[in-house]
Amino acid sequence: MMTKLLPNANRSHEPTAKQLTTDILVGPILPVMLRLALPTIAVLVVQALVGVVETYFVSSLGADVLAGVAVVFPVLMLMQMMANGGIGGGLSSAISRASGAGRWQDAQALLWHGVIIAMIMGAVFAGLLLIGGEALYRIMGVNGPSLSAALAYSNLVFAGSPLVWLVALLSAALRGAGDTKTPARITLLGGAILLPLSPALIMGWGPLPSFGVAGAGIAILIYYLVATLLLVRHMRSANSVIRLAIAPLSSRLFNDVLGVGFLSAIGTVQINLTVTVVTAVVGLFGPDAIAGYGIASRLDYLQIPLLFGLGTAVMTMVGVNIGAGQKQRAQRIAWVGAAIAFTFTELIGLVVAVYPRLWLSLFSDDRAILAVGTLYLQNVAPFYGAIGIAMALYFAGQGAKRVFWPVIAGTVRMVIAAVAGWLAVTQFNADLSLLFTIIALSAFVYGAITVAVSFGIGRSNRLPISTKT
């Protein structure tokens, strides 16, 4: 049963929200999907560029500083992935389904619930890392000057954890309502500020003093503060598709967000854990192996902007259509998104499998390193398409409030790649070729399980989703 529409004070922005919803419900699938996806893809590309530039200037401070930042990076990435793709995905899903069902009051109330979740999760991460960061980084292998650098960077970055979560969830709310352009514009503006600000604070350009590695942390804090203020200002205005306002808290709405969000967050933990274990296993073969694997597997990460940008568009479109009761159109959207993801990722994989040095020679000319990188790409890259199609269907499941099977598929992938890979090398003396074959198998099984479950449930005239809105 639909709740009544927004009160009069908030109806000035309602036509825009309704128009976006109408396009998603009845517009041509591919053009609407690309219109939603491209701004997010552009944002992620810029963020990747900012990360590369920051790493370049941090590296100029010496190996100890670089090592310190290196151990902080995966923890920061885990938090960002949980905020954006995990809990943020749950919020986007809930808002898109409410919008599709015409429950505009619920959609607006969900935004406030997202703010509360962001503050709580941000405080949890800040507390954990400010109190336990030193012990964690020691376990990860840094001491002395490297540990000091890690803490100088980490304490600043994680002190701003609530801002990171706010930006992620406010942006997710806008995307769930169909507005991907506003988060993109704000992130691009922030990137334009961060690109010169980070090296200026690290190195001490002009009148600015040199803060060393702490400068990188200060720059990130400033970026998230500015982004938060701009998002709040926009979402308090009449121009926003969904308006930020205090709303009564409801366990039903929290469950709507966290029911999808926590399972999705588990998926992000799986990805990080798999990468960590596989990297450790490859490291057993020596520095050339880890270097070759490192530069080859960077290509895996470069596909994330494409998959996340496309995936969030698929999630929004599926959620809106499920909310409106259009299950068959939601299914078509899911498979169109999966086909696009498969086509692009598989094309990339086949090209680098046949011509691996197109990518590897950008980073090294060492024969031993190139040999390992070539071995990885020839074994794993042909299965990039399986990862692409599985990720697209995972996002479709988010939009439809059913991510159990995609997470199970991710668990199987983790067990094969990380656990079986570790045992094969440490207990059965497997070589790198067999290890990379195991990683390729994990990708294939991940895609196969996700497709089989989605197709099987689709044939029974249901998406791999709950049709509850």
C-alpha positions in Angstrom: 0.0 0.0 0.0 1.4 3.4 -1.0 2.0 6.1 1.6 0.9 9.6 0.7 3.1 11.8 -1.3 5.5 14.4 0.1 4.0 17.3 2.0 3.4 20.5 0.1 6.7 22.1 1.4 8.7 19.4 -0.4 6.7 19.1 -3.7 8.7 21.7 -5.6 11.3 19.0 -6.4 8.8 16.2 -6.9 8.3 16.5 -10.7 12.0 16.1 -11.2 12.0 12.9 -9.2 8.9 11.6 -10.9 10.4 12.4 -14.4 13.5 10.4 -13.5 11.4 7.5 -12.3 9.2 7.6 -15.4 12.3 7.4 -17.6 13.5 4.4 -15.7 10.1 2.7 -15.8 9.2 3.2 -19.5 12.2 4.7 -21.3 14.5 2.8 -23.6 16.7 0.6 -21.4 20.2 1.0 -22.9 20.2 4.9 -23.3 18.8 5.4 -19.8 21.3 2.9 -18.3 24.2 4.7 -20.0 22.9 8.1 -18.9 22.9 6.9 -15.3 26.2 5.0 -15.5 28.6 7.4 -17.3 28.7 10.1 -14.6 29.7 7.5 -12.0 32.3 6.0 -14.2 33.8 9.4 -14.9 33.9 10.1 -11.1 35.7 6.8 -10.4 38.3 7.4 -13.1 39.1 10.8 -11.6 39.3 9.3 -8.2 41.8 6.7 -9.5 43.8 9.5 -11.1 43.9 11.4 -7.8 45.2 8.3 -6.1 47.9 7.8 -8.6 49.1 11.4 -8.3 49.0 11.2 -4.5 51.0 8.0 -4.5 53.6 9.6 -6.8 54.2 12.5 -4.4 54.1 10.3 -1.3 56.8 8.1 -2.9 59.1 11.1 -3.1 59.2 11.1 0.7 61.1 7.8 0.8 60.5 4.1 1.1 59.6 4.2 4.8 56.7 6.6 4.2 55.6 4.7 1.1 55.5 1.5 3.1 53.5 3.2 5.9 50.9 4.5 3.5 50.8 1.1 1.8 49.5 -0.7 4.9 46.8 2.0 5.5 45.5 1.9 1.9 43.8 -1.5 2.1 42.0 -0.6 5.3 40.9 2.7 3.8 39.7 0.9 0.7 37.8 -1.6 2.8 35.9 1.2 4.5 35.2 3.1 1.3 34.0 -0.1 -0.4 31.7 -0.9 2.6 30.3 2.6 2.6 29.8 2.9 -1.2 29.1 -0.6 -2.4 27.9 -2.2 0.8 25.7 -0.1 3.0 25.5 2.6 0.3 24.2 -0.1 -2.0 21.5 -1.0 0.6 20.4 2.6 0.8 20.3 3.0 -3.0 18.3 -0.2 -3.3 15.7 0.9 -0.6 15.2 4.4 -2.1 14.9 3.1 -5.7 12.3 0.6 -4.7 10.4 3.2 -2.7 10.5 5.6 -5.6 9.3 3.0 -8.0 6.3 2.3 -5.8 5.5 6.0 -5.4 6.3 6.0 -1.7 8.0 9.4 -1.8 7.7 9.9 2.0 9.5 6.7 2.6 12.2 7.6 0.1 12.8 10.9 1.9 12.7 9.3 5.3 15.3 6.6 4.2 17.7 9.5 3.4 17.7 10.6 7.1 18.1 6.9 8.2 21.1 6.8 5.9 22.6 9.9 7.7 22.2 8.2 11.0 23.8 5.0 9.8 26.7 7.0 8.3 27.4 8.8 11.6 27.3 5.5 13.5 29.5 3.6 11.1 31.9 6.5 10.8 32.3 6.7 14.5 32.9 3.0 14.8 35.7 3.1 12.1 37.2 6.2 13.7 37.3 4.6 17.1 38.7 1.3 16.0 41.5 2.8 13.9 42.4 5.6 16.3 42.6 3.2 19.2 43.8 0.0 17.5 45.6 1.3 14.4 49.1 1.0 15.8 48.6 -2.7 16.7 47.0 -3.4 13.4 49.8 -1.9 11.3 52.4 -3.7 13.4 50.6 -7.0 12.6 50.7 -5.9 8.9 54.5 -5.8 9.1 55.6 -2.1 9.7 57.7 -0.8 12.5 59.9 2.2 13.2 59.7 5.1 10.7 57.2 3.2 8.5 54.8 2.8 11.5 55.2 6.5 12.4 54.3 7.4 8.8 51.3 5.0 8.8 50.0 6.5 12.0 50.5 10.1 10.8 48.5 9.4 7.7 45.9 7.0 9.3 45.0 9.1 12.3 44.0 12.0 10.1 42.2 10.0 7.5 40.2 7.9 9.9 39.4 10.9 12.2 37.3 12.0 9.2 35.5 8.6 8.9 32.1 10.1 9.5 32.6 12.5 6.6 33.7 9.6 4.4 30.5 7.7 5.3 28.3 10.8 4.9 29.6 11.5 1.4 29.1 7.8 0.4 25.6 7.5 1.7 24.3 10.9 0.6 25.7 10.1 -2.9 24.1 6.7 -2.8 20.8 8.2 -1.9 20.9 10.5 -4.9 21.9 7.6 -7.2 19.0 5.5 -5.8 16.6 8.3 -6.7 18.0 8.4 -10.2 20.3 11.4 -9.9 23.9 10.3 -10.8 25.0 13.7 -12.1 25.0 15.6 -8.8 27.3 13.3 -7.0 29.5 13.2 -10.1 29.7 17.0 -10.3 30.6 17.4 -6.6 33.2 14.6 -6.7 34.8 16.1 -9.9 34.9 19.5 -8.2 36.5 17.8 -5.1 39.0 16.0 -7.3 39.9 19.3 -9.0 40.7 20.7 -5.5 42.5 17.6 -4.2 44.8 17.2 -7.2 46.9 20.3 -6.5 46.1 20.5 -2.8 47.5 17.1 -1.8 51.0 17.6 -3.3 51.0 21.2 -2.1 50.5 20.1 1.5 52.9 17.2 1.2 55.7 19.1 -0.4 55.0 22.7 0.9 54.3 24.7 -2.2 54.3 28.5 -2.1 53.3 29.9 1.2 52.0 26.5 2.4 54.3 24.6 4.9 55.4 21.1 4.2 53.4 18.6 6.3 55.0 15.5 4.8 52.8 12.4 4.7 50.3 14.2 7.1 49.6 16.6 4.2 48.0 13.8 2.2 45.7 13.1 5.2 44.9 16.7 5.6 44.0 17.0 1.9 41.7 14.0 2.1 40.0 15.5 5.2 39.4 18.8 3.4 38.1 17.0 0.3 35.5 15.0 2.3 34.5 18.1 4.3 33.9 20.2 1.2 32.0 17.3 -0.5 29.8 16.8 2.6 28.9 20.5 2.8 28.1 20.7 -1.0 26.0 17.6 -0.8 24.1 18.8 2.2 23.5 22.2 0.7 22.2 20.6 -2.5 20.0 18.1 -0.8 18.5 20.8 1.4 17.4 22.8 -1.7 14.3 22.5 -3.8 16.4 21.3 -6.7 17.2 17.9 -5.2 15.4 14.8 -6.4 15.3 13.8 -2.7 15.4 16.3 0.1 17.4 16.0 3.3 15.2 16.6 6.4 14.9 15.1 9.8 12.4 12.3 9.9 11.0 9.9 12.6 13.2 6.8 12.9 11.7 3.5 12.0 13.0 -0.1 12.5 11.3 -1.0 9.2 13.3 1.5 7.2 16.6 0.6 9.0 15.9 -3.1 8.1 15.2 -2.1 4.5 18.6 -0.5 4.2 20.7 -2.9 6.3 19.0 -6.1 5.1 20.7 -5.5 1.8 23.6 -3.4 3.1 25.1 -5.8 5.5 25.1 -8.7 3.1 26.6 -6.5 0.5 29.3 -5.3 3.0 30.2 -9.0 3.5 30.8 -9.1 -0.3 33.3 -6.2 -0.1 35.1 -7.9 2.8 35.4 -11.1 0.7 37.0 -9.2 -2.2 39.6 -7.6 0.1 40.3 -10.8 1.9 40.8 -12.7 -1.3 43.2 -10.2 -2.7 45.2 -10.1 0.6 45.6 -13.9 0.7 46.4 -14.3 -2.9 49.0 -11.6 -2.7 50.6 -13.3 0.3 50.7 -16.7 -1.6 52.3 -15.1 -4.7 54.8 -13.5 -2.4 56.1 -17.0 -1.4 57.6 -17.2 -4.9 59.8 -14.1 -4.3 60.0 -10.4 -5.2 59.9 -10.9 -9.0 56.7 -12.9 -8.7 55.0 -10.4 -6.5 56.0 -7.5 -8.8 54.8 -9.3 -11.9 51.5 -10.3 -10.3 51.1 -6.8 -8.9 51.4 -5.0 -12.3 49.3 -7.6 -14.0 46.5 -7.6 -11.4 46.3 -3.8 -11.5 44.3 -4.3 -14.7 41.7 -6.1 -12.6 41.2 -3.0 -10.5 41.0 -0.7 -13.5 37.8 -2.4 -14.5 36.2 -1.4 -11.2 35.0 2.0 -12.4 33.3 0.4 -15.4 31.6 -2.3 -13.3 30.7 0.0 -10.4 29.3 2.7 -12.6 27.3 0.3 -14.7 26.3 -1.7 -11.7 24.9 1.3 -9.8 22.8 2.2 -12.8 21.5 -1.4 -13.1 20.7 -1.4 -9.4 18.7 1.8 -9.5 16.8 0.8 -12.6 16.0 -2.7 -11.2 15.0 -1.3 -7.9 12.6 1.3 -9.4 11.0 -1.3 -11.6 10.6 -3.9 -8.8 9.0 -1.2 -6.7 6.6 -0.5 -9.5 5.8 -4.2 -9.9 7.4 -4.5 -13.3 9.3 -7.7 -12.7 9.8 -8.7 -16.3 11.2 -5.3 -17.3 13.5 -5.5 -14.2 14.7 -8.9 -15.5 15.5 -7.4 -19.0 17.4 -4.5 -17.4 19.5 -7.0 -15.3 20.4 -9.0 -18.4 21.1 -6.0 -20.6 23.5 -4.7 -17.9 25.1 -8.2 -17.6 25.6 -8.4 -21.4 27.3 -5.0 -21.4 29.5 -5.9 -18.5 30.5 -9.2 -20.0 31.2 -7.7 -23.4 33.6 -5.0 -22.2 35.4 -7.0 -19.6 35.8 -10.1 -21.8 37.1 -7.9 -24.7 39.7 -6.4 -22.4 40.6 -9.9 -21.1 41.1 -11.4 -24.5 43.2 -8.6 -25.8 45.7 -8.7 -22.9 45.7 -12.5 -22.9 46.9 -12.5 -26.5 49.1 -9.3 -26.2 50.0 -9.2 -22.5 52.9 -6.8 -23.1 50.6 -4.1 -24.2 49.9 -3.6 -20.5 52.9 -5.0 -18.8 55.5 -3.1 -20.7 54.0 0.2 -19.3 55.5 -0.7 -15.9 58.6 -2.9 -16.4 61.1 -4.3 -18.8 62.5 -6.8 -16.4 62.2 -10.3 -18.1 61.5 -12.2 -14.9 58.7 -9.7 -13.9 57.3 -9.7 -17.4 57.2 -13.5 -17.4 55.1 -13.7 -14.2 52.8 -11.0 -15.4 52.3 -12.7 -18.8 51.6 -16.0 -17.1 48.9 -14.3 -14.9 47.2 -12.6 -17.8 47.2 -15.6 -20.1 45.6 -17.7 -17.4 43.2 -15.3 -15.7 42.3 -12.5 -18.2 40.2 -14.7 -20.5 37.8 -15.1 -17.5 37.3 -11.4 -16.9 34.0 -11.7 -18.6 32.8 -14.1 -15.9 33.6 -11.5 -13.2 31.9 -8.8 -15.2 28.6 -10.6 -15.7 28.6 -11.8 -12.1 29.2 -8.2 -10.8 26.4 -6.8 -12.9 23.9 -9.4 -11.7 25.1 -8.8 -8.1 24.1 -5.1 -8.4 20.8 -6.2 -9.9 20.3 -8.3 -6.9 21.0 -5.3 -4.7 18.4 -3.3 -6.5 15.9 -6.1 -6.0 16.6 -6.7 -2.3 18.1 -10.2 -2.9 21.9 -10.5 -2.6 22.1 -13.8 -0.8 23.1 -16.0 -3.8 25.6 -13.4 -5.3 27.3 -13.3 -1.9 27.3 -17.1 -1.8 28.9 -17.1 -5.2 31.5 -14.7 -3.9 32.2 -16.9 -1.0 32.8 -19.9 -3.3 35.2 -17.7 -5.3 37.1 -16.7 -2.2 37.4 -20.3 -1.0 38.7 -21.5 -4.3 41.1 -18.6 -4.9 42.3 -18.0 -1.4 42.0 -21.3 0.5 42.5 -23.8 -2.3 45.3 -21.6 -3.8 47.0 -21.3 -0.4 46.8 -25.1 0.2 48.0 -25.9 -3.3 51.1 -23.9 -2.9 52.0 -24.5 0.8 50.9 -28.2 1.0 51.3 -29.6 -2.5 54.1 -27.4 -3.9 52.1 -26.0 -6.8 53.8 -23.6 -9.1 52.7 -20.2 -10.2 51.0 -21.6 -13.3 48.8 -23.9 -11.2 48.0 -21.1 -8.7 46.9 -18.7 -11.5 44.8 -21.5 -13.0 43.1 -21.9 -9.7 42.4 -18.1 -9.6 41.0 -18.4 -13.1 38.8 -21.3 -12.0 37.5 -19.2 -9.1 36.4 -16.5 -11.5 34.7 -18.9 -13.8 32.8 -20.6 -11.0 31.8 -17.1 -9.6 30.2 -16.2 -12.9 28.7 -19.6 -13.5 26.9 -19.8 -10.1 25.6 -16.2 -10.4 24.3 -16.7 -13.9 22.8 -20.2 -13.2 20.9 -18.9 -10.1 19.7 -15.8 -11.9 18.6 -17.7 -15.0 17.0 -20.5 -13.0 14.9 -18.1 -10.8 14.1 -15.9 -13.8 12.6 -18.9 -15.6 10.3 -19.4 -12.7 9.1 -15.8 -13.5 10.9 -14.3 -10.5 14.1 -12.3 -10.3 16.7 -13.5 -7.7 15.0 -11.0 -5.5 12.2 -10.4 -3.2 9.4 -8.5 -4.8 8.5 -6.8 -1.6 9.0 -3.1 -1.7 
